[in-house]
């Protein structure tokens, strides 16, 4: 422990000062510990694809394969791992921006409907590869001020998860509607679901329910953390309901009256 606590007998100003000092040192210790954990996690996350790349390159270096297609497969795998590292670094850069409060909202009047359509189109192929149906229903036509790039990212991360954690041939339902002073985007899947004991933690950075599985699906454990930070910047809310093996529902709520 970097910071020792100090005790003073009795009451009075000095004792209050000590108590403040002790609280502060506890906070500092916690920040220090979080920083160490963060560096540990980042190193680990980047090391995993890097080790795979190293192995693949060694196989290419020493292997003598007659079939040229094998080389193609190796290069494809290397490319996949490089993409994954790039994704992690992009995510980290967003997080650093948010942490440094550099990330200001660039509010523009936007049709959320148009934004959702755009994201669905982008994810269309990924969904099709698992024969997943995306059913989108615009219940209310909503035009509000928001940061288009950031909310695009939020919807992308959530829909990406819905696809990743859905079974083949599953359905994903997206609804857009008004509720009190919020525009709500609801994304429902029929996938693997999230155990109740993990629900409160999935928005933490690097938190993953099933580490092996989400590594397989290319997850970094940063998607929901980023989504929550971006929604928080909008003074909105992101909520989840889920049942194991039945599916999950994510709600993104953005205030309609941001100025
Ligand atoms: P990852 O990159 O691992 O998907 P996220 O931050 O996006 O990281 O999500 C954190 C964890 O929450 C995931 O590893 C997964 O276990 C769980 N999760 C997120 N979305 C869903 C979903 N739609 N269905 C089931 N589990 C989910």
Boltz pocket constraint, residues with backbone or C-beta under 6 A from the ligand:
constraints:
  - pocket:
      binder: B
      contacts: [[A, 157], [A, 158], [A, 161], [A, 162], [A, 165], [A, 189], [A, 191], [A, 192], [A, 193], [A, 194], [A, 202], [A, 204], [A, 207], [A, 208], [A, 209], [A, 210], [A, 214], [A, 218], [A, 219], [A, 220], [A, 221], [A, 222], [A, 223], [A, 224], [A, 225], [A, 247], [A, 248]]
      max_distance: 6.0
